[in-house]
Structure formats: structure tokens, C-alpha cells
């Protein structure tokens, strides 16, 4: 419906009409031009002029055209189906298809009167009723939040949720805090009868352990309605598709509501991601055995570094260093005399050179191999050292001495050292430790080094370096300019009944020197090594040029291989200056990958591995929780129904009368002067008058 309103009082319309009459009368009342023509022609041209003037005057009053539009919108009814694995487990043979037909019939019946929006929910909320019952978890509160976000400002008539009431992600849906302005109707699925069932409720384990460590796994075992039965808890290691039993623990179930915790201690005897399977043997009459098995993945890191203590001759310092380093399981320590060397220096990650080079053992070849392989090292100077050769082979400290006499010195901790931090206990105790022996002479720190300990001779604090660390040509090295470290270890125990201060000094020194910077020009990274089976595997990659600047001009590819040797090739996407790839979801198992690209004619590769672990949340609880569904319906003013009564829902909504269509009225206002037909009307009136005047002889 449309109506016209004016911006001025209505009686102004009379003035517009009067203006039209006056101007038309002035032009034609006494006009002698058309004396010979009929009076009808004059009156006709007068009417045309009258209409033109009147309409123009009316337009000056700024008339507005108002349009009123009414729209009837049917109420929205949200129909949601729990699509998780626990729903499928509750259906017997043929029951799933029967239920799917019932749900489709309900959707069709509701669609006749309402606007039905259908969803499935589990790990996430999805549009439509695509029923697979394969979701690995259930988050009911997330679905309620989605409904609130989408429909809080719409005519939401009702929300229908079909579920077993089991949720294992998100908060309790009763306490979500989202105030839906519509009743919630819940349809209870599954069986609420507590049946005989054994299940592994939870497993607690470290995600990462170190090679050679012993680690524990804690398993929560529960059972319902199984009093008087016995079972075995087994721990197996899965390797190449084969299961090897590691532990078997008998479990006696003495009551219907049974719970116990078992701890299993295992050895981390192999590096890489290891897969373990924890199994409860089933008992007669058990409702399901799907929750009797739990697979876990543990990343066993081989972080041990091979350390060689290479000495010119036997010395107590060698044992002190070895014992200190072996307190860390990250180090594998080997000792050897240079005169009887039976190992390859290049097989080690770090080398301690005790009183080497010496006059009898210049070790030029050994140092050349170490330089070629960029092996970090720590020099321990003593009376057997060849100081001239020593000064030429390292860039940290210069010692000027004849090597015949010694000084007893204690340590003074440098205040400006910043390569790593030391504990207050070390700073307080180390200066009081027994003195060590340094050669008598002059000590000078060179430009590439940073001194951690200075020499204190008696009560005189000098600037002679005692322990200096640094890096040159990409190789980290250190110099301890004294012998007698074993005294510090013994004194530490004498003072503190432990070796913690000495171990900290040696441990942090070796840790700093032995860390190798990753200078590979092509690198691939994963956010983690162990993924859930419902997670996408996302790779990031970086390629550096000779100046270590990021580039991604060449294409990069990756091949993922499963345990059976099947390969899955992919090509990286280019993003900015880097690469990325979403490889999607992979089945449970262990995988290796090899990424490659080419830069400046050189093939660059990167290898790694990851594992995919199963998500078994939906199998831990088999008894439906209709009590939660009833509370949910009650909180939102709805009603709980069983599966048998779900067909009655359309009638219930109609009888309740709260689900009604809403009438929306909108008004639209526009200026009449903007109407195109007004322009053409005025053009017609003026043109007609002009034509008549010209045709009958007027100007």
C-alpha cells in the first residue's frame, strides 16, 4: 500500500491549483491569437498549461511517497542429530536404518509448517543431516553456542536435539549460560540400562621420554555389573603391525561398581615414536569390547650426545669429568688415551682434549678431522701441554710460559658473562673450592672468547682467564687453563655432601659447547610428532639461499610413507617466502616423510617421522545419559521424548502454540520528484501545448 504526504500544510495544495489557474488564465483568457479557432482548442491548451503549472508547484512542496510492505515469516525449528560413534554403538542390527528413516520423516513433517534447519554435531557442528555416526567426540555445549550465535535475533521456534546425552568435550551443556529464546526438545537415544562392561577409563603417560629411561604408564581400569569376574591387563608394543606382549597383570573384579589403577614401568629401548596397546581381556556377557583397548604413542628421543674424553696420559681429572657427565642420561661418554686410540674421533659429537696437544702427541691429524667435521671441543691445559702448539690451534686464550713451574689458583666468577646463567649456589661455593694448578706465566684472553672464570692467586684477583668459551669459524670451543678438576669434585662433596655445584659447572659448559646450530638450508617442521586421528597433518618448510635468506622460488615436494611402504606424494604450497602443506587426515599408524627441493642446482632433502593415534573417547562410556537430556529440556522449557515418541513432536509443537509465524512490516519512503513518470508527464504536457500553439499559428 502506498500513500503521498507533503512537507507543508495541506492547504498549500490550493495555492498550487490557484497558481495554475491564474497563469493559465493570464495566458489564454484575453489571447486574440486563436480567435478564429474553436473555444475547445483554447480551453484544451489552457488545461494543459494549468496542469503543468499546478504539478510543478506541487513538486515544490516536496511530496513524499510512502510504501508499506508486510512479510510473514515462518518460525525456524532447529533439528540436530548427535553424529558420534556412541550412537552407532547403541544401535542393533538394522536399527540404524530404521532410525534414520524416522528422523527423515520427522524433518519432512516439520518442514510442512516451519522453516527447518538441520545439523549434525560431534567434534564440530555441520549443516545438514549427513549421518555417518563416525565422529570421535561429542560437544553438546558447542552446538548450543552455535544455535545462540546464529538464531538469537531470529524467530526461533524450537530446538530439537537427538542424542544419547554422552558428552566428552566442552563444558556441561546444562551450564552453558546461553539463553535461547525457544524451548529445547530432546530425543533420548541409546540404552540407559547399566550392563556388564569392562573398560579402560583413562591412561596417564608422558608424551616424550628419553632413550634408555624407564617410564611409567598408569591405567585406570573400571567395570560395571561384572562382580566376581577376572581379567588380565596386557601391555603390548606394536611394531610393524605385530604385537609383542611386555606386561600381563591379573585383575580381580570384586564388585559391580569397580575401579582400580595399575602402574606399569617400561624401558625406552628404541628411539622414535613407539606405539603401545593396552588391553583388557573381555569377559562372558560383556556388552562391548571396543572400550577394552587403548593405544598410546610415546616419542622416545635419542638426545644422547657421544662425548669423547681424549687424554695425553692417565689423570684423576678424566674420571671426575666422566662421572660428572654420566649423571646426565643425555650423554654417552667414552674415554681414550691418544697413544692407544681405537675409536674414530668423527663418530663423536663433542671431544674433551685433556693436556693435548702435548710435546709427544701434537694430534695435528685429529684436530684436522675435527675441524673438517666442525666438532666442538674443550681443551684442559696441564703441565704436559705443548703451549706453543696450543696457542696456534685455538683462538680463545694465549698462554706465555716455560711450562716448568705452576701456580695454585682459585676461581673467580665473571660478573659480565652472558652465554648462559649460573645458580647462586655455584657462584657462592666455587670461589671457596680447593685450588687447581695453572702454569706460571702470562695469560691473555683473545677477541673471540668470553671468560666465565678468572684466576685468583692467593688473595689477588687477576684478569687471567681460567675458563673461557667462544666460537670461531662455526666451531664452539673452550679452554680450562688448569689441571686438578678432580679436587673441585671432591671438595664439593666434602662441603655439600653432593656434587651438584661441580656437575652444574661441567654440565652447563659442555651443554653450551656441544649444541650444534641447525644450518641446513632446507627445513621441514611439524607442530608436533603425534597427531589424533581426526587432526590434519600440516607441514611448514623453509628454504634458505647461500646468505641464509628465505626464498621459495623452486617447487618443493614431500612423500609420506606408512608402515606398509605405501607412499603418498604431495607438493608444497608457496606462502610468502615459505612453504606450507595441509596433507589432510591420515589413518592410525606410524609414518615417515622425505621432503625435497632443488636450489642452485643442488638437491636439498629433509627427512622425519610422525604418528597418528586413535581417538577413543566415544567408547569409554556405553550407558546413555538421558538424565542430562531431561535437565536440558527442562531448563529451556521444552520436553524430553523417547525415540518411540519422536513422531509426535510436530503435533506437540502445534498444541503448545508458542511456535508461531511473525509478521514483519516495513515502510519505504521516497521523494515523488524522483519518479521518472512525473518527468515524462510534464514533458508530454509541455510538448502537447507547444505543438498545438505552433500548429495553429502561435509562437
HELIX and SHEET records of a PDB file:
HELIX    1   1 UNK A   12  UNK A   28  1                                  17    
HELIX    2   2 UNK A   39  UNK A   60  1                                  22    
HELIX    3   3 UNK A   85  UNK A   90  1                                   6    
HELIX    4   4 UNK A   95  UNK A  111  1                                  17    
HELIX    5   5 UNK A  140  UNK A  151  1                                  12    
HELIX    6   6 UNK A  173  UNK A  175  5                                   3    
HELIX    7   7 UNK A  290  UNK A  292  5                                   3    
HELIX    8   8 UNK A  316  UNK A  325  1                                  10    
HELIX    9   9 UNK A  338  UNK A  340  5                                   3    
HELIX   10  10 UNK A  345  UNK A  347  5                                   3    
HELIX   11  11 UNK A  364  UNK A  372  1                                   9    
HELIX   12  12 UNK A  387  UNK A  393  1                                   7    
HELIX   13  13 UNK A  424  UNK A  429  1                                   6    
HELIX   14  14 UNK A  430  UNK A  432  5                                   3    
HELIX   15  15 UNK A  485  UNK A  496  1                                  12    
HELIX   16  16 UNK A  500  UNK A  514  1                                  15    
HELIX   17  17 UNK A  617  UNK A  619  5                                   3    
HELIX   18  18 UNK A  626  UNK A  635  1                                  10    
HELIX   19  19 UNK A  643  UNK A  648  5                                   6    
HELIX   20  20 UNK A  649  UNK A  656  1                                   8    
HELIX   21  21 UNK A  672  UNK A  674  5                                   3    
HELIX   22  22 UNK A  676  UNK A  695  1                                  20    
SHEET    1   A 3 UNK A   2  UNK A   5  0                                        
SHEET    2   A 3 UNK A  64  UNK A  73 -1                                        
SHEET    3   A 3 UNK A 662  UNK A 671 -1                                        
SHEET    1   B 6 UNK A 125  UNK A 127  0                                        
SHEET    2   B 6 UNK A 115  UNK A 121 -1                                        
SHEET    3   B 6 UNK A  76  UNK A  82  1                                        
SHEET    4   B 6 UNK A 156  UNK A 163  1                                        
SHEET    5   B 6 UNK A 183  UNK A 188  1                                        
SHEET    6   B 6 UNK A 640  UNK A 642  1                                        
SHEET    1   C 3 UNK A 197  UNK A 204  0                                        
SHEET    2   C 3 UNK A 214  UNK A 224 -1                                        
SHEET    3   C 3 UNK A 257  UNK A 267 -1                                        
SHEET    1   D 5 UNK A 208  UNK A 210  0                                        
SHEET    2   D 5 UNK A 293  UNK A 301  1                                        
SHEET    3   D 5 UNK A 272  UNK A 280 -1                                        
SHEET    4   D 5 UNK A 229  UNK A 239 -1                                        
SHEET    5   D 5 UNK A 242  UNK A 253 -1                                        
SHEET    1   E 9 UNK A 331  UNK A 337  0                                        
SHEET    2   E 9 UNK A 305  UNK A 311  1                                        
SHEET    3   E 9 UNK A 350  UNK A 354  1                                        
SHEET    4   E 9 UNK A 376  UNK A 380  1                                        
SHEET    5   E 9 UNK A 475  UNK A 480  1                                        
SHEET    6   E 9 UNK A 460  UNK A 472 -1                                        
SHEET    7   E 9 UNK A 449  UNK A 457 -1                                        
SHEET    8   E 9 UNK A 397  UNK A 413 -1                                        
SHEET    9   E 9 UNK A 436  UNK A 445 -1                                        
SHEET    1   F 3 UNK A 522  UNK A 526  0                                        
SHEET    2   F 3 UNK A 538  UNK A 544 -1                                        
SHEET    3   F 3 UNK A 550  UNK A 551 -1                                        
SHEET    1   G 4 UNK A 522  UNK A 526  0                                        
SHEET    2   G 4 UNK A 538  UNK A 544 -1                                        
SHEET    3   G 4 UNK A 578  UNK A 582 -1                                        
SHEET    4   G 4 UNK A 573  UNK A 575 -1                                        
SHEET    1   H 5 UNK A 530  UNK A 532  0                                        
SHEET    2   H 5 UNK A 602  UNK A 613  1                                        
SHEET    3   H 5 UNK A 589  UNK A 599 -1                                        
SHEET    4   H 5 UNK A 556  UNK A 561 -1                                        
SHEET    5   H 5 UNK A 567  UNK A 571 -1                                        
END                                                                             
